[in-house]
Amino acid sequence: MAEKWIQKAIKNPGALRATAKRMGLIRGDEPLSQSDLQKLAAHAKETHNTTLLRRVRLAQTLRRLRGRR
């Protein structure tokens, strides 16, 4: 496995937060909650946006690695 897989996996830092702000899920520096991620995933599935779905899944994976659920 690559040493810095997380850094390589994150191509556009902040893109998921920007999408959440455009959708009105968060304001300012609020953290993305699990329910916000679920709403983003549902939106990605409805619109067939695979890039957004991958970003949400990566965020969920990183959250589990960090120990926050």
Beta strands, then each sheet from edge to edge (+ up, - down):
end
